[in-house]
Amino acid sequence: MKHTETPLLYEMSVPGRTGTILPKLDVPETALPKDLVRDDLGLPELDELSVVRHFTRLSQKNFSVDGQFYPLGSCTMKYNPKMNEDAAALPGFRRTHPLLPETMVQGAAGLLFKLQEALKEIMGYEAFTLQPAAGAQGELTGVLMIRAYHQKKGDTKRVRMLIPDSAHGTNPATCTMAGFVAETIPSNASGAVDMDALKAACEGEKAETVAGLMITNPSTLGLFEPNIREIIDLVHKAGGLVYGDGANMNALMGIVKPGQLGFDVMHLNLHKTFSTPHGGGGPGSGAVGAGPALKDFLPGPVAQREGGRYSFMHPRESIGRMKTFNGNFSVLVKTYAYIRTLGKEGIRRAAEYAVLNANYLKELVKENYPVAYGQCRPCMHEFVASPDLGNGVNTVDIAKRLIDYGFHPPTVYFPLIVKEAFMAEPTETETPETLEAFAAALKAIAEEARTNPEILKSAPHHTPVRRLDETAAARKPVLRYKQQ
């Protein structure tokens, strides 16, 4: 990797240069312990301004929603209103210690209770927990609740978890962690669940071993499952329960209530759908809602209101805690602020605009980037194209070239059932002008593929480092700087 821009801290170091002038010692000088200080560490010697400029330059090299269009499919990278950050930073929330007694945290407990009630209304569930720290943990929570339900009934033979091949990639891993056996249900030619395959998996002697179904709706193809009620009825008839992956709820909030469709349990990505910062390792929140069959198995503590006071309780069949204290509290404050700001009508309008933007972008680029499934019906909040630009240009080449045009690439090569998958999700927060500029870049890339494919295969060209060997970077990462 050849550095093409400004030198790094170690290269800028000048012996004796410092950003701090310390006063004379007024106590006897003592040597520092040898086990705490290394003589060979070679720390850079710099003035304060050089250090500030260095880290500022590094921050400006990052992609972020605040700076660029970030159409990362299946991730809902929407803009995070700064007002939500201000709400989470209020002293009464920011300075509240989690070990304080309930009598001293009535404001925080009240917010958690009201957030649970709001999510119950939006999702159509009887109860919610705000415990899980991320979508994957919320997913594990739901599947562990299904396991606890069957164990309580003595249904130890129910070990098969059915998972459509258009589901999120974490589903099989979660299923295995919970002690179930994952069984894939294929999609049909239109991208929907193959109903004949599902019926075969749920009928006859096999019915006795069905623990449940994990399904993402809308699916990772960006399509609403047209047979969702029949699918849920089939699994219930077999004695199984249905877990819904709510990572794609941005297309449905305020429009469809999964609890009323028959989903027994579902997690939400509050750090996606409800506009709290997403990415960078967290924090996140994978709140879980449950219907009649599973509400008593939710992890606690769950906020409750009794006689005008707020307190915490654990459901009687609870699977136990999934995280310390009350989840990632700051994320929950931001979620509550977002919901209260939009209100009932605003929540629905956000979903409608998310779907509108995705369909508008899909239409703008369909000539060169046609969708793999559902060509004759609208997509939901995202779409999955299967581009074939010719001359040996692959989806990864398109993604790398988009960086040169100033756009973060969409999700690529997922879902696995789509050849050269290119999954884009614009969210409701982007303007038509942004979508049109992105579409123009994709059109220009398609023209480059025809006239100058090598420029795509060697992209990106305007970044601090050129294209990396991603396999080598994963297997043998360079984790420290070493001056040549």
C-alpha positions as CSV (number, residue, x, y, z in Angstrom):
1,M,0.0,0.0,0.0
2,K,1.6,3.2,-1.1
3,H,0.5,6.4,0.7
4,T,-0.3,9.0,-1.9
5,E,-1.2,12.0,0.3
6,T,0.0,13.8,3.4
7,P,2.6,12.0,5.6
8,L,1.7,10.2,8.7
9,L,2.5,11.2,12.3
10,Y,5.7,9.2,12.5
11,E,7.0,10.7,9.2
12,M,6.3,14.2,10.4
13,S,8.1,13.8,13.7
14,V,10.9,16.2,14.6
15,P,13.2,15.5,17.6
16,G,12.5,17.9,20.4
17,R,9.2,19.3,19.0
18,T,6.3,19.4,21.5
19,G,2.9,20.7,21.8
20,T,3.1,21.1,25.6
21,I,5.4,23.2,27.8
22,L,5.3,21.8,31.3
23,P,6.1,24.0,34.4
24,K,9.1,23.3,36.5
25,L,8.8,20.5,38.9
26,D,8.0,21.5,42.5
27,V,8.6,18.0,43.8
28,P,11.6,15.7,43.6
29,E,12.1,14.1,40.1
30,T,11.5,10.4,40.1
31,A,12.3,7.9,37.3
32,L,9.2,6.3,35.8
33,P,8.8,2.5,36.4
34,K,10.6,0.5,33.7
35,D,7.6,-1.8,33.3
36,L,5.4,1.1,32.3
37,V,7.7,2.9,29.8
38,R,9.5,1.5,26.8
39,D,12.6,3.2,25.6
40,D,12.1,1.7,22.1
41,L,8.6,2.9,21.7
42,G,9.6,5.8,19.5
43,L,6.6,8.0,19.9
44,P,6.3,10.9,17.4
45,E,7.3,14.4,18.5
46,L,4.9,17.0,17.1
47,D,3.3,20.3,17.8
48,E,-0.4,20.4,18.7
49,L,-1.6,21.9,15.4
50,S,0.0,19.1,13.4
51,V,-1.7,16.5,15.5
52,V,-5.1,18.2,15.2
53,R,-4.7,18.5,11.4
54,H,-3.6,14.9,11.1
55,F,-6.7,13.4,12.9
56,T,-9.0,15.9,11.2
57,R,-7.7,14.8,7.8
58,L,-8.3,11.1,8.8
59,S,-11.9,11.9,9.8
60,Q,-12.5,13.5,6.5
61,K,-11.5,10.4,4.6
62,N,-14.3,8.4,6.3
63,F,-17.6,7.9,4.5
64,S,-20.6,8.9,6.6
65,V,-24.3,9.6,6.1
66,D,-23.6,13.2,7.2
67,G,-21.2,13.6,4.3
68,Q,-22.2,11.3,1.4
69,F,-25.0,9.2,0.1
70,Y,-24.7,5.8,1.8
71,P,-27.1,3.4,0.0
72,L,-26.0,0.3,1.9
73,G,-28.7,-2.3,1.2
74,S,-30.3,-4.2,4.1
75,C,-28.8,-1.7,6.6
76,T,-31.1,1.4,6.4
77,M,-28.4,4.0,6.7
78,K,-30.7,6.9,7.1
79,Y,-29.8,10.4,8.4
80,N,-29.7,10.6,12.2
81,P,-31.4,13.9,13.4
82,K,-29.1,15.9,15.7
83,M,-32.0,16.6,17.9
84,N,-32.0,13.0,19.0
85,E,-28.4,13.3,20.0
86,D,-29.3,16.4,22.1
87,A,-32.1,14.5,23.8
88,A,-29.7,11.7,24.8
89,A,-27.2,14.2,26.1
90,L,-29.6,15.8,28.5
91,P,-28.0,15.7,32.0
92,G,-30.9,13.8,33.5
93,F,-30.3,11.0,31.1
94,R,-26.5,11.2,30.5
95,R,-25.6,11.4,34.2
96,T,-28.0,8.7,35.5
97,H,-26.1,5.8,37.0
98,P,-27.6,2.4,36.2
99,L,-27.3,1.2,39.8
100,L,-29.5,4.0,41.2
101,P,-32.7,2.8,42.9
102,E,-36.0,3.0,41.0
103,T,-37.2,6.0,43.1
104,M,-34.3,8.1,41.7
105,V,-34.7,7.1,38.0
106,Q,-38.4,7.7,37.4
107,G,-37.8,9.8,34.4
108,A,-35.6,7.2,32.7
109,A,-37.9,4.4,33.7
110,G,-40.9,6.4,32.4
111,L,-39.2,6.9,29.0
112,L,-38.5,3.1,28.7
113,F,-42.1,2.3,29.5
114,K,-43.4,4.8,27.0
115,L,-41.0,3.6,24.4
116,Q,-42.2,0.0,25.0
117,E,-45.8,1.2,24.6
118,A,-45.0,3.0,21.4
119,L,-43.3,0.0,19.9
120,K,-46.2,-2.3,20.9
121,E,-48.5,0.0,19.0
122,I,-46.4,0.3,15.9
123,M,-45.7,-3.5,15.8
124,G,-49.0,-4.9,17.1
125,Y,-47.5,-6.9,19.9
126,E,-48.6,-7.4,23.5
127,A,-45.2,-6.9,25.1
128,F,-41.7,-5.6,24.4
129,T,-38.2,-5.9,25.8
130,L,-35.5,-3.2,25.2
131,Q,-32.7,-5.4,26.5
132,P,-30.9,-6.7,23.4
133,A,-27.8,-4.7,22.4
134,A,-28.0,-5.3,18.6
135,G,-30.1,-6.9,15.9
136,A,-28.2,-10.1,16.0
137,Q,-28.7,-10.4,19.8
138,G,-32.4,-9.5,19.3
139,E,-32.5,-12.3,16.8
140,L,-30.9,-14.8,19.2
141,T,-33.3,-13.6,21.9
142,G,-36.4,-14.5,19.8
143,V,-35.0,-17.9,18.9
144,L,-34.1,-18.7,22.5
145,M,-37.7,-17.8,23.5
146,I,-39.0,-20.2,20.9
147,R,-36.7,-22.9,22.4
148,A,-37.9,-22.2,25.9
149,Y,-41.5,-22.4,24.8
150,H,-41.0,-25.9,23.3
151,Q,-39.0,-27.0,26.3
152,K,-41.7,-26.0,28.7
153,K,-44.2,-28.1,26.7
154,G,-41.8,-31.0,26.6
155,D,-41.5,-30.9,22.8
156,T,-37.9,-31.9,22.7
157,K,-38.2,-33.4,19.2
158,R,-38.8,-29.9,17.7
159,V,-35.3,-29.2,16.5
160,R,-35.8,-28.0,12.9
161,M,-35.8,-24.3,12.1
162,L,-37.0,-23.5,8.6
163,I,-35.2,-20.5,7.0
164,P,-36.0,-19.2,3.5
165,D,-32.9,-18.7,1.3
166,S,-33.8,-15.0,1.0
167,A,-33.4,-14.4,4.8
168,H,-30.7,-12.5,6.5
169,G,-27.4,-14.2,6.6
170,T,-27.2,-14.2,10.4
171,N,-30.3,-16.4,10.7
172,P,-28.7,-19.8,10.2
173,A,-25.9,-18.9,12.7
174,T,-28.4,-17.8,15.3
175,C,-30.4,-21.0,14.8
176,T,-27.3,-23.1,15.4
177,M,-26.3,-21.1,18.5
178,A,-29.7,-21.7,19.9
179,G,-29.4,-25.5,19.4
180,F,-31.6,-25.9,16.4
181,V,-30.9,-27.4,13.0
182,A,-31.2,-25.0,10.1
183,E,-33.2,-26.1,7.1
184,T,-33.3,-24.0,3.9
185,I,-36.5,-23.3,2.1
186,P,-35.8,-22.2,-1.5
187,S,-37.4,-19.2,-3.3
188,N,-39.5,-19.6,-6.4
189,A,-39.0,-17.9,-9.7
190,S,-40.6,-14.7,-8.5
191,G,-38.5,-14.4,-5.4
192,A,-41.2,-15.5,-3.0
193,V,-41.0,-18.5,-0.6
194,D,-41.5,-21.8,-2.6
195,M,-44.8,-22.9,-1.0
196,D,-44.5,-26.5,-2.2
197,A,-41.2,-26.8,-0.5
198,L,-42.5,-25.2,2.7
199,K,-45.5,-27.5,2.8
200,A,-43.3,-30.6,2.3
201,A,-41.2,-29.4,5.3
202,C,-44.2,-28.9,7.5
203,E,-46.5,-31.9,6.8
204,G,-46.6,-35.5,7.7
205,E,-44.1,-36.9,10.2
206,K,-41.9,-33.9,9.7
207,A,-44.4,-31.7,11.4
208,E,-43.5,-33.1,14.8
209,T,-39.9,-31.8,14.4
210,V,-40.7,-28.3,13.3
211,A,-39.6,-25.8,15.9
212,G,-40.4,-22.7,13.8
213,L,-39.6,-20.5,10.9
214,M,-37.2,-17.5,10.7
215,I,-38.3,-15.2,7.9
216,T,-37.4,-11.7,6.8
217,N,-40.3,-9.7,5.4
218,P,-39.7,-7.7,3.2
219,S,-37.1,-10.2,2.2
220,T,-33.5,-9.4,1.4
221,L,-34.6,-9.2,-2.2
222,G,-36.5,-6.1,-1.2
223,L,-39.9,-7.8,-1.9
224,F,-42.9,-8.2,0.3
225,E,-43.8,-11.9,0.8
226,P,-47.3,-12.2,-0.9
227,N,-48.1,-15.5,0.9
228,I,-47.1,-14.4,4.4
229,R,-50.4,-15.3,6.1
230,E,-50.5,-18.8,4.5
231,I,-46.8,-19.3,5.5
232,I,-47.5,-18.4,9.1
233,D,-50.6,-20.6,9.2
234,L,-48.6,-23.6,7.8
235,V,-45.9,-23.3,10.5
236,H,-48.5,-22.8,13.3
237,K,-50.5,-25.8,12.0
238,A,-47.3,-27.9,12.3
239,G,-46.9,-26.8,15.9
240,G,-44.0,-24.4,15.2
241,L,-43.6,-20.7,16.0
242,V,-42.7,-17.9,13.6
243,Y,-39.8,-15.5,14.2
244,G,-39.7,-12.3,12.1
245,D,-36.5,-10.6,11.3
246,G,-37.4,-6.9,11.6
247,A,-34.3,-5.5,10.1
248,N,-36.3,-4.4,7.0
249,M,-39.1,-2.8,9.0
250,N,-38.4,0.6,7.5
251,A,-40.7,-0.3,4.6
252,L,-43.6,-1.3,6.8
253,M,-43.7,0.9,10.0
254,G,-47.0,2.6,10.4
255,I,-48.5,0.5,7.5
256,V,-48.3,-3.2,8.6
257,K,-48.3,-4.6,12.1
258,P,-46.4,-7.9,12.1
259,G,-48.1,-9.0,15.4
260,Q,-51.4,-8.9,13.6
261,L,-50.1,-10.9,10.7
262,G,-49.3,-13.7,13.2
263,F,-45.6,-13.3,13.8
264,D,-45.0,-14.7,17.3
265,V,-41.8,-12.8,18.0
266,M,-39.8,-10.2,16.1
267,H,-36.8,-8.0,16.7
268,L,-36.3,-4.4,15.6
269,N,-33.1,-2.7,14.7
270,L,-33.7,0.6,16.5
271,H,-30.3,1.7,15.2
272,K,-31.7,1.3,11.6
273,T,-35.5,1.8,11.4
274,F,-35.7,4.4,14.2
275,S,-32.8,6.5,13.2
276,T,-30.1,6.2,15.8
277,P,-26.5,6.1,14.6
278,H,-25.6,2.9,12.8
279,G,-22.2,1.4,12.1
280,G,-18.8,1.7,13.6
281,G,-19.3,-1.2,16.0
282,G,-22.3,0.2,17.9
283,P,-24.0,0.9,20.1
284,G,-27.2,-0.6,18.7
285,S,-30.4,-2.0,20.0
286,G,-32.4,-5.0,19.0
287,A,-35.7,-4.6,20.8
288,V,-37.9,-7.6,20.7
289,G,-41.7,-7.8,20.6
290,A,-43.8,-10.8,21.4
291,G,-47.4,-12.1,21.0
292,P,-49.5,-14.2,23.4
293,A,-47.5,-17.4,23.0
294,L,-44.1,-15.9,23.9
295,K,-44.6,-12.7,25.8
296,D,-43.9,-14.4,29.2
297,F,-40.5,-15.6,27.9
298,L,-39.2,-12.1,27.2
299,P,-35.9,-11.2,28.9
300,G,-36.1,-8.6,31.6
301,P,-36.0,-6.2,33.1
302,V,-39.1,-4.8,31.4
303,A,-40.4,-1.4,32.5
304,Q,-43.9,-1.2,34.0
305,R,-46.3,1.4,35.5
306,E,-48.1,0.9,38.7
307,G,-50.2,3.5,40.4
308,G,-48.4,6.4,38.7
309,R,-44.9,5.0,39.5
310,Y,-42.5,3.2,37.2
311,S,-40.6,0.1,38.1
312,F,-39.0,-3.0,36.5
313,M,-40.1,-6.6,36.4
314,H,-39.1,-9.9,34.9
315,P,-41.7,-11.9,32.9
316,R,-42.6,-15.1,34.8
317,E,-41.0,-17.5,32.2
318,S,-38.2,-15.1,31.2
319,I,-35.2,-16.6,29.4
320,G,-33.1,-14.3,31.6
321,R,-31.0,-11.2,30.9
322,M,-29.5,-10.6,27.5
323,K,-27.5,-7.6,28.6
324,T,-26.6,-5.7,31.7
325,F,-29.0,-3.2,33.2
326,N,-31.6,-1.8,30.7
327,G,-29.9,-2.2,27.3
328,N,-28.1,0.6,25.5
329,F,-30.0,3.4,27.2
330,S,-28.8,6.3,25.0
331,V,-30.0,4.5,21.9
332,L,-33.4,4.1,23.4
333,V,-33.6,7.8,24.3
334,K,-32.8,8.6,20.6
335,T,-35.4,6.2,19.4
336,Y,-38.1,7.7,21.7
337,A,-37.2,11.2,20.5
338,Y,-37.5,10.1,16.9
339,I,-40.9,8.4,17.4
340,R,-42.3,11.4,19.3
341,T,-41.0,13.8,16.7
342,L,-42.7,12.0,13.8
343,G,-45.8,10.8,15.5
344,K,-48.2,8.2,14.0
345,E,-48.6,9.9,10.6
346,G,-44.9,10.8,10.3
347,I,-43.9,7.2,11.0
348,R,-46.1,6.0,8.1
349,R,-45.0,8.7,5.8
350,A,-41.3,7.9,6.4
351,A,-42.0,4.3,5.3
352,E,-43.9,5.5,2.3
353,Y,-41.0,7.7,1.2
354,A,-38.5,4.9,1.8
355,V,-40.4,2.7,-0.6
356,L,-41.0,5.6,-3.1
357,N,-37.3,6.4,-3.2
358,A,-36.2,2.8,-3.7
359,N,-38.6,2.4,-6.6
360,Y,-37.6,5.7,-8.1
361,L,-33.9,4.7,-8.0
362,K,-34.7,1.3,-9.4
363,E,-36.5,2.8,-12.4
364,L,-33.6,5.3,-13.0
365,V,-31.0,2.5,-13.3
366,K,-33.0,-0.5,-14.6
367,E,-31.6,-0.3,-18.1
368,N,-28.1,-1.3,-17.0
369,Y,-28.9,-2.6,-13.5
370,P,-32.1,-4.8,-13.8
371,V,-33.5,-6.4,-10.7
372,A,-33.1,-10.1,-10.3
373,Y,-36.6,-10.9,-9.0
374,G,-39.9,-9.1,-9.0
375,Q,-39.5,-7.3,-12.3
376,C,-43.2,-6.7,-12.6
377,R,-44.0,-5.5,-9.2
378,P,-42.8,-2.7,-6.9
379,C,-39.9,-3.3,-4.5
380,M,-40.1,-2.2,-0.9
381,H,-37.4,-0.1,0.8
382,E,-34.5,-1.6,-1.3
383,F,-33.9,-3.5,-4.5
384,V,-31.4,-6.1,-5.7
385,A,-30.0,-5.8,-9.2
386,S,-28.0,-8.3,-11.1
387,P,-25.9,-6.2,-13.4
388,D,-24.0,-7.6,-16.4
389,L,-22.0,-4.7,-18.0
390,G,-19.8,-7.0,-20.1
391,N,-16.1,-7.0,-20.7
392,G,-15.4,-8.9,-17.6
393,V,-16.7,-6.1,-15.3
394,N,-18.0,-7.5,-12.0
395,T,-20.1,-6.0,-9.3
396,V,-17.1,-5.4,-7.1
397,D,-15.6,-3.3,-9.9
398,I,-18.8,-1.2,-10.0
399,A,-18.6,-0.8,-6.3
400,K,-15.0,0.3,-6.2
401,R,-15.6,2.8,-9.1
402,L,-18.5,4.4,-7.2
403,I,-16.0,5.5,-4.6
404,D,-14.3,7.6,-7.2
405,Y,-17.6,9.3,-7.9
406,G,-18.0,10.2,-4.3
407,F,-20.6,7.6,-3.3
408,H,-20.4,4.8,-0.8
409,P,-21.1,1.5,-2.6
410,P,-24.3,-0.4,-2.0
411,T,-24.1,-3.9,-0.5
412,V,-22.6,-6.4,-3.0
413,Y,-22.8,-10.1,-3.4
414,F,-25.7,-10.4,-1.0
415,P,-28.2,-12.1,-1.0
416,L,-26.3,-15.1,-2.3
417,I,-29.1,-16.3,-4.4
418,V,-28.6,-13.4,-6.8
419,K,-25.7,-13.5,-9.3
420,E,-23.4,-10.5,-9.0
421,A,-25.9,-9.0,-6.4
422,F,-26.0,-5.2,-6.2
423,M,-28.4,-4.2,-3.3
424,A,-29.3,-0.6,-2.9
425,E,-31.4,1.1,-0.2
426,P,-31.7,4.9,-0.4
427,T,-33.9,5.4,2.7
428,E,-36.6,8.1,3.0
429,T,-34.1,10.8,3.9
430,E,-32.5,11.3,0.5
431,T,-33.7,13.9,-2.0
432,P,-34.6,13.2,-5.7
433,E,-31.5,15.2,-6.7
434,T,-29.2,12.9,-4.7
435,L,-30.8,9.8,-6.3
436,E,-30.5,11.3,-9.7
437,A,-26.8,12.0,-9.2
438,F,-26.2,8.5,-8.0
439,A,-28.1,7.1,-11.0
440,A,-26.0,9.3,-13.3
441,A,-22.8,7.9,-11.8
442,L,-24.1,4.3,-12.4
443,K,-24.9,5.2,-15.9
444,A,-21.5,6.7,-16.5
445,I,-19.9,3.5,-15.0
446,A,-21.9,1.4,-17.4
447,E,-20.6,3.4,-20.3
448,E,-17.0,3.0,-19.0
449,A,-17.5,-0.7,-18.8
450,R,-18.2,-0.7,-22.6
451,T,-15.5,1.8,-23.6
452,N,-12.7,1.5,-20.9
453,P,-13.3,-1.5,-18.6
454,E,-9.8,-1.3,-17.2
455,I,-10.6,1.9,-15.4
456,L,-13.2,0.0,-13.4
457,K,-11.1,-3.1,-12.8
458,S,-8.3,-0.9,-11.2
459,A,-10.6,1.4,-9.3
460,P,-10.7,3.3,-6.9
461,H,-8.2,5.9,-8.2
462,H,-8.7,8.8,-5.9
463,T,-8.3,7.3,-2.4
464,P,-5.3,7.2,-0.1
465,V,-4.7,3.6,-1.0
466,R,-5.6,1.8,-4.2
467,R,-7.6,-1.5,-4.5
468,L,-6.4,-3.9,-1.8
469,D,-6.1,-7.7,-2.0
470,E,-9.2,-8.2,0.2
471,T,-8.4,-11.9,0.8
472,A,-4.9,-11.1,2.0
473,A,-6.2,-8.2,4.1
474,A,-8.6,-10.5,5.9
475,R,-6.1,-13.3,6.4
476,K,-3.0,-11.2,7.1
477,P,-4.1,-7.8,8.2
478,V,-1.5,-5.0,8.8
479,L,-2.6,-3.7,12.1
480,R,0.2,-1.2,12.9
481,Y,2.1,1.4,11.0
482,K,5.8,0.7,10.2
483,Q,7.9,3.3,8.5
484,Q,9.7,2.0,5.5
